[in-house]
Amino acid sequence: MDGKFIAYYRVSTKRQGESGLGLSAQKKAVQDYLNGGAWDLLAEYTDVESGKDDNRPELQRAIEHAKKARATLVIAKLDRLSRKVSFVSRLMDSGARFVAADNPSANELTINILAAVAQEERRMIGERTRVALAEAKRRGVKLGNPNIAQAREAADAARKVKADQFADNVAPVIRQVQAAGCVTLREIAAALNARGIKTRRGLLNWTPAGVNRVIARA
């Protein structure tokens, strides 16, 4: 790998931005992609913004820097840019070269398809959250109620939503791994560990059973 690069990272909350949670994994993915060689990482930019928010001052700075330096903008994953097709399309139309470390061979058509999939997954996550909360409300669960039984039921519903969200986030990576030739659950687990994809507990210890649970949820 050689050439000039500008790295861009995005974390979703102020807490993640301050703690480095999520940021370190993105930096590792970029470093693994560059993988030594005669490359020059000119700068790194980080936005602390939701994926729903297209107002990204640091991304704009990164794009302008990359264009001025004739460098390539490198990101860890496509969804670190945005889960909106329109936003990704505008970036591509800007003339800035960029590459996603998790799918470096993706062309313009592939990137638009992946963005469309990510956008639909975000919609499904929101819909699942609304359905889960509506169901909890129908059963009489009151979020924040000090009653222990009701609080436990609300916590269970929240955990289920988070588990579904995690499965939706990992599912595209599993599909990529399968497309690359990993067929068995054991092979997929090994590939996820090799890519640095962490489990819900934040560990690199994927097992066939864990992969199967994610596939079943997704």
Disulfide bonds with the S-S distance in Angstrom:
none
